[in-house]
Amino acid sequence: MKNFKRILDSTGQYRYYVNGKRITAKKGASQFVKQNFSKIKPEQLSRQEQSSYRAKFAAEKGAAKAKERAQNAFRFKGKYLDKAVSQYLNLLQRKDRNIEKLYPGVKDYGQLLKELQKDLKANMDLLKLSDVSQYGLPNEKRNRLTLENTADVIETLKNDFPGYKLRVITESGEQINDYKQAIKYIAQWEASLISNNQDAAYVKISYFPILDIVNKLLIIDLEEQDKEEDERFTAQIMTS
């Protein structure tokens, strides 16, 4: 805005003028902040200017974060991939943000997900939740002596893969697809495991979540397996 002026009147209020014509306090405050943002001292602003300053500061901060996310985001055919797929690619430590270079033969997004799922099968350990539940020894940070269930850990994982549904497969092979019921079952399963090993010095439980990026599923499989290396969870039980 050319010929913009800010004047403090005899009552202690700021007035704003453009080409000699007075404009509203809201518009003037916004313009003043816009023109002087880099050198402004917030404590010296009027209440209206402080409001404009906070709004612009938040917008600038948001723009900076958006730019950073864009620079770090994975792209496929010029389009940014969603957060869930990007999180998975970060786990794989893929460096090139242009996925077409990593998967040159892939023609469309559906085919890309299938290729990523193939990679996932060879990298299941990346998703391992190690010793997330412990009983018998105090937690170093919280000094706990009681069972700490995995609900918060799984919630965090779900936040890293937004839009994914949680599925728990019970020991008998039953599928639980309701999120709250699934978390409840896991907590009960852990409590039962602890109850069956009362004489143990401590028990640690680790999970191997199965990530199905094609169907957007996060699966916790508790079903008994014949071979230890194929189990979707491990329970370390130490006797006293």
CYANA upper distance limits for C-alpha pairs under 8 A (distance plus 0.5 A):
  1 MET  CA     18 VAL  CA      7.84
  1 MET  CA     31 GLN  CA      8.21
  2 LYS  CA     18 VAL  CA      7.42
  2 LYS  CA     19 ASN  CA      7.71
  3 ASN  CA     17 TYR  CA      8.32
  3 ASN  CA     18 VAL  CA      5.99
  3 ASN  CA     19 ASN  CA      5.69
  3 ASN  CA     20 GLY  CA      8.20
  4 PHE  CA     16 TYR  CA      7.79
  4 PHE  CA     17 TYR  CA      6.19
  4 PHE  CA     18 VAL  CA      5.08
  4 PHE  CA     19 ASN  CA      7.21
  5 LYS  CA     16 TYR  CA      6.15
  5 LYS  CA     17 TYR  CA      5.59
  5 LYS  CA     18 VAL  CA      6.95
  6 ARG  CA     14 TYR  CA      7.03
  6 ARG  CA     15 ARG  CA      6.27
  6 ARG  CA     16 TYR  CA      5.16
  6 ARG  CA     17 TYR  CA      7.07
  6 ARG  CA     28 GLY  CA      8.27
  6 ARG  CA     32 PHE  CA      8.02
  7 ILE  CA     14 TYR  CA      5.96
  7 ILE  CA     15 ARG  CA      5.67
  7 ILE  CA     16 TYR  CA      6.84
  8 LEU  CA     12 GLY  CA      6.47
  8 LEU  CA     13 GLN  CA      6.07
  8 LEU  CA     14 TYR  CA      4.93
  8 LEU  CA     15 ARG  CA      6.78
  9 ASP  CA     13 GLN  CA      6.07
  9 ASP  CA     14 TYR  CA      6.70
  9 ASP  CA     15 ARG  CA      7.51
 14 TYR  CA     25 ALA  CA      8.15
 14 TYR  CA     46 SER  CA      8.14
 15 ARG  CA     22 ARG  CA      7.74
 15 ARG  CA     23 ILE  CA      8.37
 15 ARG  CA     25 ALA  CA      7.14
 15 ARG  CA     28 GLY  CA      8.09
 16 TYR  CA     22 ARG  CA      6.16
 16 TYR  CA     23 ILE  CA      6.23
 16 TYR  CA     24 THR  CA      7.65
 16 TYR  CA     25 ALA  CA      7.20
 16 TYR  CA     28 GLY  CA      5.69
 16 TYR  CA     29 ALA  CA      8.24
 17 TYR  CA     21 LYS  CA      5.58
 17 TYR  CA     22 ARG  CA      4.70
 17 TYR  CA     23 ILE  CA      6.16
 17 TYR  CA     28 GLY  CA      8.00
 18 VAL  CA     22 ARG  CA      6.88
 18 VAL  CA     23 ILE  CA      7.47
 23 ILE  CA     27 LYS  CA      7.22
 23 ILE  CA     28 GLY  CA      6.73
 24 THR  CA     28 GLY  CA      6.45
 25 ALA  CA     29 ALA  CA      6.32
 25 ALA  CA     48 GLN  CA      7.88
 26 LYS  CA     30 SER  CA      6.72
 26 LYS  CA     48 GLN  CA      7.05
 26 LYS  CA     49 GLU  CA      8.46
 27 LYS  CA     31 GLN  CA      6.70
 28 GLY  CA     32 PHE  CA      6.57
 29 ALA  CA     33 VAL  CA      6.68
 29 ALA  CA     48 GLN  CA      6.70
 29 ALA  CA     49 GLU  CA      5.28
 29 ALA  CA     52 SER  CA      7.13
 30 SER  CA     34 LYS  CA      6.62
 30 SER  CA     49 GLU  CA      7.17
 30 SER  CA     52 SER  CA      5.93
 30 SER  CA     53 TYR  CA      8.22
 31 GLN  CA     35 GLN  CA      6.65
 32 PHE  CA     36 ASN  CA      6.60
 32 PHE  CA     37 PHE  CA      8.47
 32 PHE  CA     49 GLU  CA      8.20
 33 VAL  CA     37 PHE  CA      5.62
 33 VAL  CA     40 ILE  CA      8.00
 33 VAL  CA     49 GLU  CA      7.18
 33 VAL  CA     52 SER  CA      7.18
 33 VAL  CA     53 TYR  CA      6.47
 34 LYS  CA     56 LYS  CA      8.37
 36 ASN  CA     40 ILE  CA      6.40
 37 PHE  CA     53 TYR  CA      8.01
 41 LYS  CA     45 LEU  CA      7.61
 42 PRO  CA     50 GLN  CA      6.82
 42 PRO  CA     53 TYR  CA      7.96
 45 LEU  CA     49 GLU  CA      6.05
 45 LEU  CA     50 GLN  CA      6.20
 46 SER  CA     50 GLN  CA      6.54
 47 ARG  CA     51 SER  CA      6.84
 48 GLN  CA     52 SER  CA      6.92
 49 GLU  CA     53 TYR  CA      6.45
 50 GLN  CA     54 ARG  CA      6.60
 51 SER  CA     55 ALA  CA      6.82
 52 SER  CA     56 LYS  CA      6.69
 53 TYR  CA     57 PHE  CA      6.44
 54 ARG  CA     58 ALA  CA      6.61
 55 ALA  CA     59 ALA  CA      6.73
 56 LYS  CA     60 GLU  CA      6.51
 57 PHE  CA     61 LYS  CA      6.59
 58 ALA  CA     62 GLY  CA      6.50
 59 ALA  CA     63 ALA  CA      6.54
 60 GLU  CA     64 ALA  CA      6.69
 61 LYS  CA     65 LYS  CA      6.79
 62 GLY  CA     66 ALA  CA      6.55
 63 ALA  CA     67 LYS  CA      6.59
 64 ALA  CA     68 GLU  CA      6.71
 65 LYS  CA     69 ARG  CA      6.58
 66 ALA  CA     70 ALA  CA      6.57
 67 LYS  CA     71 GLN  CA      6.70
 68 GLU  CA     72 ASN  CA      6.77
 69 ARG  CA     73 ALA  CA      6.24
 70 ALA  CA     80 TYR  CA      8.46
 72 ASN  CA     97 ARG  CA      7.62
 73 ALA  CA     80 TYR  CA      6.94
 73 ALA  CA     81 LEU  CA      7.68
 73 ALA  CA     86 SER  CA      7.30
 73 ALA  CA     97 ARG  CA      6.95
 74 PHE  CA     80 TYR  CA      6.32
 74 PHE  CA     81 LEU  CA      6.21
 74 PHE  CA     86 SER  CA      6.53
 74 PHE  CA     96 ASP  CA      8.41
 74 PHE  CA     97 ARG  CA      4.92
 74 PHE  CA     98 ASN  CA      6.52
 74 PHE  CA     99 ILE  CA      7.12
 75 ARG  CA     79 LYS  CA      5.72
 75 ARG  CA     80 TYR  CA      4.87
 75 ARG  CA     81 LEU  CA      6.10
 75 ARG  CA     97 ARG  CA      6.46
 75 ARG  CA     98 ASN  CA      5.53
 75 ARG  CA     99 ILE  CA      6.35
 75 ARG  CA    100 GLU  CA      8.48
 76 PHE  CA     80 TYR  CA      6.93
 76 PHE  CA     81 LEU  CA      7.25
 76 PHE  CA     98 ASN  CA      6.62
 76 PHE  CA     99 ILE  CA      5.76
 76 PHE  CA    100 GLU  CA      6.42
 76 PHE  CA    109 TYR  CA      8.20
 77 LYS  CA     98 ASN  CA      8.46
 77 LYS  CA     99 ILE  CA      8.46
 77 LYS  CA    100 GLU  CA      7.29
 81 LEU  CA     85 VAL  CA      6.92
 81 LEU  CA     86 SER  CA      6.82
 82 ASP  CA     86 SER  CA      6.79
 83 LYS  CA     87 GLN  CA      6.51
 83 LYS  CA    160 ASP  CA      7.88
 83 LYS  CA    161 PHE  CA      7.20
 83 LYS  CA    162 PRO  CA      7.70
 84 ALA  CA     88 TYR  CA      6.93
 84 ALA  CA    160 ASP  CA      6.78
 84 ALA  CA    161 PHE  CA      4.65
 84 ALA  CA    162 PRO  CA      6.59
 84 ALA  CA    163 GLY  CA      8.47
 85 VAL  CA     89 LEU  CA      6.76
 85 VAL  CA    161 PHE  CA      8.15
 85 VAL  CA    213 ILE  CA      7.87
 86 SER  CA     90 ASN  CA      6.66
 87 GLN  CA     91 LEU  CA      6.89
 87 GLN  CA    160 ASP  CA      7.19
 87 GLN  CA    161 PHE  CA      7.68
 88 TYR  CA     92 LEU  CA      6.99
 89 LEU  CA     93 GLN  CA      6.75
 89 LEU  CA     94 ARG  CA      6.22
 90 ASN  CA     94 ARG  CA      6.49
 91 LEU  CA    126 LEU  CA      7.04
 92 LEU  CA    123 ASN  CA      8.27
 92 LEU  CA    126 LEU  CA      8.24
 96 ASP  CA    101 LYS  CA      7.94
 96 ASP  CA    102 LEU  CA      7.72
 98 ASN  CA    102 LEU  CA      7.77
 99 ILE  CA    103 TYR  CA      6.62
100 GLU  CA    104 PRO  CA      5.63
100 GLU  CA    105 GLY  CA      8.45
100 GLU  CA    106 VAL  CA      7.70
103 TYR  CA    112 LEU  CA      8.16
106 VAL  CA    111 GLN  CA      6.62
106 VAL  CA    112 LEU  CA      6.43
107 LYS  CA    111 GLN  CA      7.26
107 LYS  CA    112 LEU  CA      8.16
108 ASP  CA    112 LEU  CA      6.84
109 TYR  CA    113 LEU  CA      6.89
110 GLY  CA    114 LYS  CA      7.08
110 GLY  CA    214 VAL  CA      8.23
111 GLN  CA    115 GLU  CA      6.81
112 LEU  CA    116 LEU  CA      6.70
113 LEU  CA    117 GLN  CA      6.61
113 LEU  CA    213 ILE  CA      7.00
113 LEU  CA    214 VAL  CA      6.18
114 LYS  CA    118 LYS  CA      6.93
114 LYS  CA    214 VAL  CA      6.96
115 GLU  CA    119 ASP  CA      7.08
116 LEU  CA    120 LEU  CA      6.68
116 LEU  CA    213 ILE  CA      8.39
117 GLN  CA    121 LYS  CA      7.03
117 GLN  CA    212 ASP  CA      7.49
117 GLN  CA    213 ILE  CA      7.01
117 GLN  CA    214 VAL  CA      7.70
118 LYS  CA    122 ALA  CA      7.57
119 ASP  CA    123 ASN  CA      7.01
120 LEU  CA    124 MET  CA      6.53
120 LEU  CA    211 LEU  CA      8.28
124 MET  CA    128 LYS  CA      7.60
124 MET  CA    208 PHE  CA      7.70
124 MET  CA    210 ILE  CA      7.95
125 ASP  CA    208 PHE  CA      7.61
127 LEU  CA    208 PHE  CA      6.77
127 LEU  CA    209 PRO  CA      6.71
127 LEU  CA    210 ILE  CA      8.37
128 LYS  CA    206 SER  CA      7.65
128 LYS  CA    207 TYR  CA      6.33
128 LYS  CA    208 PHE  CA      5.10
128 LYS  CA    209 PRO  CA      7.08
129 LEU  CA    206 SER  CA      5.95
129 LEU  CA    207 TYR  CA      5.56
129 LEU  CA    208 PHE  CA      6.77
129 LEU  CA    209 PRO  CA      8.16
130 SER  CA    205 ILE  CA      7.72
130 SER  CA    206 SER  CA      5.04
130 SER  CA    207 TYR  CA      7.11
131 ASP  CA    204 LYS  CA      5.71
131 ASP  CA    205 ILE  CA      5.52
131 ASP  CA    206 SER  CA      5.21
132 VAL  CA    148 GLU  CA      8.20
132 VAL  CA    149 ASN  CA      8.03
132 VAL  CA    150 THR  CA      6.73
132 VAL  CA    153 VAL  CA      7.80
132 VAL  CA    204 LYS  CA      7.88
132 VAL  CA    205 ILE  CA      6.68
132 VAL  CA    206 SER  CA      6.39
132 VAL  CA    207 TYR  CA      8.34
133 SER  CA    147 LEU  CA      7.11
133 SER  CA    148 GLU  CA      5.63
133 SER  CA    149 ASN  CA      5.96
133 SER  CA    150 THR  CA      6.70
133 SER  CA    204 LYS  CA      6.30
133 SER  CA    205 ILE  CA      5.73
133 SER  CA    206 SER  CA      7.66
134 GLN  CA    139 ASN  CA      8.27
134 GLN  CA    146 THR  CA      8.20
134 GLN  CA    147 LEU  CA      6.34
134 GLN  CA    148 GLU  CA      6.62
134 GLN  CA    202 TYR  CA      7.72
134 GLN  CA    203 VAL  CA      6.21
134 GLN  CA    204 LYS  CA      5.10
134 GLN  CA    205 ILE  CA      7.01
135 TYR  CA    145 LEU  CA      6.94
135 TYR  CA    146 THR  CA      6.07
135 TYR  CA    147 LEU  CA      5.35
135 TYR  CA    148 GLU  CA      7.78
135 TYR  CA    194 ILE  CA      8.01
135 TYR  CA    202 TYR  CA      5.92
135 TYR  CA    203 VAL  CA      5.77
135 TYR  CA    204 LYS  CA      7.17
136 GLY  CA    145 LEU  CA      6.23
136 GLY  CA    146 THR  CA      7.26
136 GLY  CA    147 LEU  CA      8.38
136 GLY  CA    200 ALA  CA      8.43
136 GLY  CA    201 ALA  CA      6.48
136 GLY  CA    202 TYR  CA      4.82
136 GLY  CA    203 VAL  CA      7.16
137 LEU  CA    144 ARG  CA      7.94
137 LEU  CA    145 LEU  CA      6.19
137 LEU  CA    201 ALA  CA      8.41
137 LEU  CA    202 TYR  CA      6.69
138 PRO  CA    142 ARG  CA      8.06
138 PRO  CA    143 ASN  CA      5.28
138 PRO  CA    144 ARG  CA      5.00
138 PRO  CA    145 LEU  CA      5.18
138 PRO  CA    146 THR  CA      8.26
139 ASN  CA    143 ASN  CA      5.12
139 ASN  CA    144 ARG  CA      5.41
139 ASN  CA    145 LEU  CA      7.51
140 GLU  CA    144 ARG  CA      8.33
147 LEU  CA    191 ALA  CA      8.11
149 ASN  CA    186 ILE  CA      8.27
149 ASN  CA    187 ALA  CA      6.11
149 ASN  CA    190 GLU  CA      7.64
150 THR  CA    154 ILE  CA      6.60
150 THR  CA    183 ILE  CA      8.49
150 THR  CA    186 ILE  CA      8.01
150 THR  CA    187 ALA  CA      7.65
151 ALA  CA    155 GLU  CA      6.54
151 ALA  CA    183 ILE  CA      6.38
151 ALA  CA    186 ILE  CA      8.44
151 ALA  CA    187 ALA  CA      8.00
152 ASP  CA    156 THR  CA      6.69
153 VAL  CA    157 LEU  CA      6.84
154 ILE  CA    158 LYS  CA      6.55
155 GLU  CA    159 ASN  CA      6.71
156 THR  CA    160 ASP  CA      6.93
157 LEU  CA    161 PHE  CA      6.96
158 LYS  CA    162 PRO  CA      6.42
158 LYS  CA    164 TYR  CA      7.31
158 LYS  CA    166 LEU  CA      8.38
158 LYS  CA    218 LEU  CA      8.20
163 GLY  CA    216 LYS  CA      7.61
164 TYR  CA    216 LYS  CA      5.24
164 TYR  CA    217 LEU  CA      5.68
164 TYR  CA    218 LEU  CA      6.78
165 LYS  CA    177 ASN  CA      7.99
165 LYS  CA    179 TYR  CA      8.01
165 LYS  CA    216 LYS  CA      6.95
165 LYS  CA    217 LEU  CA      5.45
165 LYS  CA    218 LEU  CA      6.46
166 LEU  CA    177 ASN  CA      6.73
166 LEU  CA    178 ASP  CA      7.94
166 LEU  CA    179 TYR  CA      6.37
166 LEU  CA    182 ALA  CA      7.93
166 LEU  CA    217 LEU  CA      6.49
166 LEU  CA    218 LEU  CA      5.31
166 LEU  CA    219 ILE  CA      6.38
166 LEU  CA    220 ILE  CA      8.27
167 ARG  CA    175 GLN  CA      7.15
167 ARG  CA    176 ILE  CA      6.10
167 ARG  CA    177 ASN  CA      5.18
167 ARG  CA    178 ASP  CA      7.92
167 ARG  CA    179 TYR  CA      7.87
167 ARG  CA    182 ALA  CA      7.26
167 ARG  CA    217 LEU  CA      7.41
167 ARG  CA    218 LEU  CA      6.62
167 ARG  CA    219 ILE  CA      5.21
167 ARG  CA    220 ILE  CA      6.79
168 VAL  CA    175 GLN  CA      6.30
168 VAL  CA    176 ILE  CA      5.61
168 VAL  CA    177 ASN  CA      7.17
168 VAL  CA    182 ALA  CA      6.16
168 VAL  CA    186 ILE  CA      8.44
168 VAL  CA    219 ILE  CA      6.23
168 VAL  CA    220 ILE  CA      5.28
168 VAL  CA    221 ASP  CA      6.32
168 VAL  CA    222 LEU  CA      7.80
169 ILE  CA    173 GLY  CA      6.02
169 ILE  CA    174 GLU  CA      5.98
169 ILE  CA    175 GLN  CA      5.13
169 ILE  CA    176 ILE  CA      6.83
169 ILE  CA    219 ILE  CA      7.92
169 ILE  CA    220 ILE  CA      6.77
169 ILE  CA    221 ASP  CA      5.16
169 ILE  CA    222 LEU  CA      6.15
169 ILE  CA    223 GLU  CA      6.73
170 THR  CA    174 GLU  CA      5.68
170 THR  CA    175 GLN  CA      7.00
170 THR  CA    176 ILE  CA      8.19
170 THR  CA    221 ASP  CA      7.19
170 THR  CA    222 LEU  CA      5.62
170 THR  CA    223 GLU  CA      5.86
171 GLU  CA    221 ASP  CA      8.43
171 GLU  CA    222 LEU  CA      5.63
171 GLU  CA    223 GLU  CA      4.14
171 GLU  CA    224 GLU  CA      6.00
172 SER  CA    223 GLU  CA      6.53
172 SER  CA    224 GLU  CA      8.17
173 GLY  CA    223 GLU  CA      6.23
176 ILE  CA    181 GLN  CA      7.53
176 ILE  CA    182 ALA  CA      6.18
177 ASN  CA    181 GLN  CA      8.25
177 ASN  CA    182 ALA  CA      7.14
178 ASP  CA    182 ALA  CA      6.44
179 TYR  CA    183 ILE  CA      6.77
180 LYS  CA    184 LYS  CA      6.63
181 GLN  CA    185 TYR  CA      6.57
182 ALA  CA    186 ILE  CA      6.86
183 ILE  CA    187 ALA  CA      6.87
184 LYS  CA    188 GLN  CA      6.74
185 TYR  CA    189 TRP  CA      6.46
186 ILE  CA    190 GLU  CA      6.69
187 ALA  CA    191 ALA  CA      6.73
188 GLN  CA    192 SER  CA      6.62
189 TRP  CA    193 LEU  CA      6.73
190 GLU  CA    194 ILE  CA      6.75
191 ALA  CA    195 SER  CA      6.61
192 SER  CA    196 ASN  CA      6.69
193 LEU  CA    197 ASN  CA      7.03
194 ILE  CA    198 GLN  CA      6.84
194 ILE  CA    203 VAL  CA      7.73
197 ASN  CA    237 ILE  CA      8.28
199 ASP  CA    239 THR  CA      7.20
199 ASP  CA    240 SER  CA      7.74
200 ALA  CA    237 ILE  CA      6.79
200 ALA  CA    238 MET  CA      5.99
200 ALA  CA    239 THR  CA      4.86
200 ALA  CA    240 SER  CA      6.42
201 ALA  CA    237 ILE  CA      8.15
201 ALA  CA    238 MET  CA      5.99
201 ALA  CA    239 THR  CA      5.53
201 ALA  CA    240 SER  CA      5.16
202 TYR  CA    237 ILE  CA      6.65
202 TYR  CA    238 MET  CA      6.08
202 TYR  CA    239 THR  CA      7.76
203 VAL  CA    235 ALA  CA      7.31
203 VAL  CA    236 GLN  CA      6.04
203 VAL  CA    237 ILE  CA      5.15
203 VAL  CA    238 MET  CA      6.94
204 LYS  CA    235 ALA  CA      6.25
204 LYS  CA    236 GLN  CA      5.59
204 LYS  CA    237 ILE  CA      7.22
205 ILE  CA    233 PHE  CA      7.70
205 ILE  CA    234 THR  CA      6.34
205 ILE  CA    235 ALA  CA      5.08
205 ILE  CA    236 GLN  CA      6.87
206 SER  CA    233 PHE  CA      6.08
206 SER  CA    234 THR  CA      5.78
206 SER  CA    235 ALA  CA      6.99
207 TYR  CA    220 ILE  CA      7.88
207 TYR  CA    232 ARG  CA      6.63
207 TYR  CA    233 PHE  CA      4.83
207 TYR  CA    234 THR  CA      7.04
208 PHE  CA    220 ILE  CA      7.57
208 PHE  CA    221 ASP  CA      8.41
208 PHE  CA    232 ARG  CA      5.44
208 PHE  CA    233 PHE  CA      6.16
209 PRO  CA    218 LEU  CA      7.13
209 PRO  CA    219 ILE  CA      6.07
209 PRO  CA    220 ILE  CA      5.53
209 PRO  CA    221 ASP  CA      7.75
209 PRO  CA    232 ARG  CA      7.55
210 ILE  CA    217 LEU  CA      8.49
210 ILE  CA    218 LEU  CA      6.39
210 ILE  CA    219 ILE  CA      5.33
210 ILE  CA    220 ILE  CA      6.88
210 ILE  CA    221 ASP  CA      8.16
211 LEU  CA    216 LYS  CA      8.14
211 LEU  CA    217 LEU  CA      6.55
211 LEU  CA    218 LEU  CA      5.39
211 LEU  CA    219 ILE  CA      6.80
212 ASP  CA    216 LYS  CA      6.03
212 ASP  CA    217 LEU  CA      5.41
212 ASP  CA    218 LEU  CA      6.81
212 ASP  CA    219 ILE  CA      8.16
213 ILE  CA    217 LEU  CA      7.05
220 ILE  CA    232 ARG  CA      7.78
221 ASP  CA    232 ARG  CA      6.03
221 ASP  CA    233 PHE  CA      7.92
222 LEU  CA    232 ARG  CA      6.90
222 LEU  CA    233 PHE  CA      7.12
223 GLU  CA    232 ARG  CA      8.26
224 GLU  CA    231 GLU  CA      7.69
225 GLN  CA    230 ASP  CA      7.07
225 GLN  CA    231 GLU  CA      5.94
226 ASP  CA    230 ASP  CA      8.21
226 ASP  CA    231 GLU  CA      8.39
227 LYS  CA    231 GLU  CA      7.20
228 GLU  CA    234 THR  CA      8.49
